[in-house]
Amino acid sequence: MTADQRPADSSKAKAHKGGTMPSASADSEQDLVVDLVAAHQRTVEHTDLLAEARQRRRQLAAQLHADGHSYKWIGEQIGVTAQAVEGFIKYRQRRQKQR
């Protein structure tokens, strides 16, 4: 069972005097830490994949726009507004102006 599937148990999450957990829950705590590390790694992987997908979407939409398609038309193809398309196409320009 992963950490994001495990039901929250507030009794295990409470700190104990002296900063240590009782030995009976040490295995459970270690399982939680292992699940936490795995969940964190998955978020890192998903973040990287999402960044790549966004960049690819920007490139493809920019190419379609350069080929003469309107932001509205591009947005209709993927189910977003023309403003959204313009926003992600011009994302890099806005970021460079902020620097």
Secondary structure by P-SEA (a helix, b strand, c coil): ccccccccccccccccccccccccaaaaaaaaaaaaaaaaaaaaaaaaaaaaaaaaaaaaaaaaaaacccaaaaaaaccccaaaaaaaaaaaaaaaaac
